[in-house]
Amino acid sequence: MKLPRFGLTATLALVAMATVQAQQLNILCSTEADWCASKAREFSVATGIKVNIARKATGEAYAQLKAEAANPKVDLWYGGTHDPHLQAANEGLLQPYVSSNMKDQYSWSADLLRKTSEQVVGIYRITLGFGYNRDLLAKKNLKAPACWADLIRPEYAGDVETSSPATSGTAYTILATVVQLMGEERAFEFLRALNKNVNRYTTSGTAQRQSVSRGESLIGVTFLDEFIPEQYVNAPIETVLPCEGTGYSVGAMSLIKGARNVAEAKRFYDWALTADAQTIRDQTRVIAIPSNRATLVPDRVKALEKARLIDYDFVRFGASAERKRLIEKWDREVKNAPR
């Protein structure tokens, strides 16, 4: 029996509407706003899939995913430090996925995927270290720091700036790094000694970028990606990869459990792990090491690949209970320690 003309037209229209709706993708993005916009645009041009992208800080993104767990409105979470992604994985908000492009990624990307039961993958890495103002160093006639141990030398009294782990994810990564490097007892001895040289603990781990650039602080301890943009505008900043080794944070990507547009989300996920997708056209804006080994990066960023990275325990130090315990201990034993 033939369908009436109106019925056939209506059926075709519904099929067309379903196809259009299927070619959409909803992304939460937790990296820089222009990076989010450019990746959405590039993917849409490459695939014809419409991308609805909302930029939110990692904490806000995690809160949204948790609030919408019963009825997810987001398909994929792109960017932002790995800790909130781990929390989302622990809360059952994500679903596992292994891209065929994993063979092209650095080991730290694959390690994160493995340690999270294939729920969180690394897409870029930022590396801990310190930067110093070379003009101020020369004026003070001091030797440049090369190791974590150097930061507690008495000649640096009042010259070191870092952030507070009570408010800064960067500072918590520093805390977790020295615990893993030295063991907890020696790490807290080091932090108490460092406290005597710290001029201030900022609420944010990004403040050291301007403080060191302007010469307000001689040394800033933070992620080195903060200092690279200042070097591009000829600020007198030198960066240091600590000789003992150092920690890092991974920018992550996750597929949302219950996503409405799973096929499109997986397609973006695969694409986001390619060298072409990870290459930023304006190379002066590159401040992190991409996960794909073939991605083009400038020399200043490529130098960070020489860091001696610790085997960062994402699971232990990403756990809420361990984070709370270490921060409370830092408050008691370091923040309030005599100068």
N, C-alpha and C positions, 0 to 999 in steps of 0.2 A: 504493500500500500504506500503510495506516494504521500509525502507530507505536503500540506497546503503551502503555497508560496510564502505566505506570511510566517508560517511555522518554520520553514526552512531558513528564511532570512533571520528570524529571531534566534534560531539555533546557532547559525554562523556568527551572529553578533555576540552571543554569549561565549562562544569558543574564542573569538577574537579578544573579547574583554579578559577572559581567563588567561590568555597568552600574554597580554600586556601586563596584567597584574603579576604574573609569574616572573616577568622580566624586571623586577624591582628588588632592591636590596636595602636593608636598614642597618646602618653601622653607627656604633658609638666609637668615637675617636678620642684618645687621651694623649695625643702628642701635640706639637705646635699647630695652631689653627691653619696657617698657610700650607703646612705639610698635609693636614687632613684634607683640605679643599683640593689640593693638586692631585692627590692620589685618587680621590673620588672622580675627579674630572678625567684623569688619564685612563682609569678603568672603564668608565662609561664610553669614552671614545674608542677604546680597544674592543669592547664587547657589545655595545649598544644597550647594556643594562643600566637602567636608571638607579642612581645611588642617592638615597636619602641619608645624609650624614649629620650627626649632632656631635659637637665637641664638648666634652665634659672632663674635668679632672678625674683621676683614677678613683678617688674616694666617692665622688658623686656618681660615677658610672657604676661602681659596685653597689651603691645604695639603690640605684634605679633597677638594676638587674634583680636584686633581692626583693624589692617591692613588687616587681612584675613577674615573679617566679611562676605563678600559676597561669599567667597569660602573657608570655614574652612578646614585646613589641619590637625587639631588636634581634637581628640575626647574627651579628658578628661584632666583637670588641677588638679594636685595632689600636695598638700603642699604649703607652703608659708603663710605669715600672711594674715588675713582675709580682710584687707582694699582694696587691689587691686581686690580681688574677688568681693567685694561689688561694686566697680567701674564697673567691667565687667557686673555684674547683672544690674546695673543702665543703662548701655549702650545697653542692650538687646542682649548681647553676649552669654548668658547662657540659658539653658532650665531646667525646674523644674523636680525633680525626688525625690521620697521618697522610700528609701530602706526598705525592710521588717526587716532589722537588726537594725533599729532605736530604737527598744524597748530595746536594750542592751547598749545604749549610755548614757553618763552623760547628765544632763539637759542642760549644757552650749552648747553641740553639737546640741541638739534638738532646743534650743532657737535660735541659729544662723540660722538654717534651717527655722524655723517659721518666723523669722523677715526678711528673704530675699525671701519670697514667694516661699519657697522650692527650691531655686536655689543654695544655698551655705550651705554645712554641715561642722561641725567642726570635725577634726580627731585627733588633739592633742592640748594641752593647755600649754602656757608658762606664768609664773606668775611674776608680778612685785614685787620688794622688794629691799633690799640692802644687800650688803655683806661688811664685815669689816675684816681687818687684825688683828688677835688677838695678834700677837707679837708686832706690832706697838702700838696697843691700850694699852697693858701692859706697854710698854716703856714710853708712854705719861701719864700713870696713869689716864686714862679716863674710864668713864662708857660706856658700850656698848649701842648703840641706839636700841630702841625697837619700836618706833612709828615714823610716819612722822613728828610729832611735835618736836621730839628730834633733827632732822637734822638741825634745826635753832638755837640750843643752841650755845652761843658765844664761848664755849671751842672747838668747831669744826671748827673755822675760818681757812680757807685754807686747810681743810682736806677732803672736799667732792668733788667727781668727778662725773659728769653726762654728758649727751650729749645734742646737740642742736636740738630742734624740726624743725629747718629750714632744717636740713640735715638728721636727724635720725628718722625713724619710731618708734623706742623705746622711744625716748624723747617725741614724740607727744603722745604716749600712756600714758606716765607719766603726761603730761600736761592735757590730757583729764580725767585722773583718779582723779587728785586732784580737778579739776573743779567739777566733779561729787560727790566727797566726801565732799567738803567744800562749794560748791556754788562758782560762778565765782568771786565775789568780794573778799571773804576771801581767795580763792585759789591764786589770784594774789598778795595779801598781803603776803601770805606764800612764794610764789616764789621770791618775791623781797627780803624777809628776807633771804631765802636760798641762793640767789645770793651772799650775803656777805660772805658765807662760802665756795662757790665753787672755787676750784683752777683752773679748766678749763672746758670748754664745748667741748667735742670731736665731730668730725663729725659723728662718728659711735657709736651705742649703744653697740658694742661688746668690745670696748677698755678697759672698766673697769675691765674686766677679768684679764688681765695681769698687769694693774696698781696696783690693790689691791693685787694681788698675790705677786708682787715684792716689795710691801711696798712703792710704789711711791705715792699712795693715801691711806688714812686710810679707807675711806668709798666710795663705788661705788654704784650708784643708777641705776639699769638696770633690765632686766629680770634675775631671779635667775638661769635659766638654764645655763647662762654664767659661773657661779661659780662652778657648780657641777663637771665638768671635772677636775678643779683644785684641788678639794677636793680628787678626786681619786688618785692624785699623791702627796697627803699629803701637799699641800700648806696650810699655816696658815689662812684659810678663814672660817669665820662663816657667815651663811646666816640668814636674818631676814624677817619674814612676818609681816608687819606693823600692830600694834595693832588696829588701826582705821578701817582697811580693806584695800583692794588693788584692782587694776585693773589687767587685763590680756589680752593676745592676743591669738587668736585661729588660729591654722594651719588649712587651709581649703581645701575642694575638691569640684570641680564643673564639671558638664556635659556641653559640648559645644553645643550651638545651631547650628543646621545644621551638626552635627557630621555624618561622613560617616559610622562609625562602632558603631552604637548606642547599639546594643545588647551586643557586646563585652565590650563596655564602662560601661554599667550597670552591667555587670558581675564583672568587676574589682571593681567598686564602692561598690557593695555588699560585695565582698571579703575584700576590704580595711577596712571595718567596723567590721570585725571579730576580736576576741581576738588573734587568731593565726597569722593573718596578721600583727597585731600591736605589736606583741612581737618581740623585737630585741634580737637576740641570744647572742650577747656580751653585757651583762647588764651594763658594765661600760660606754657604749656609749649612754645609755638612758638619755636624758636631758629634756624630756617633759612628761606631763601626757597624756596617750592615752585616746581616747574618749570612748572606750569599757571598761565597768566596770570590766570585767573579765580578762583583760590583765595583765600579770605578769610584775611588775616593781620593781626595787630595793628600799630599804628603804629610801635612800636619796631623791628620786623622790616622793615616796609615801607620805613623810612628807609634800609636797607642797599641798596635798589635804586638809590640815587643814587650809589653808588660808581663811580669811573672805573676800569673793569676793563681790565686788559691783555689782549691776545690770547694767552692762555696756551697754550703749545705742549705739549699733553698727550702727544703722541707722543714728542717729543725728551726732555722732562724726566721722562716716565714710564718711559723705557727703563732697564733695570737697569744697563747700562754707564755711562750718563751720570750716573745717581744716585750710583753708586759713585765715579766720578771727582770729582764736585763735593764729596762728603762728605769724601773723603780730602784734597782741597785745602783745605777748611775746617779740618780737623784740623791740617794743617801750618802754614797761614798765618794762621789766625784764633785758634783755641783756644789755641795756644801763643805767640801774639804778646805782646810786652811790654805791660804795662798803663800 
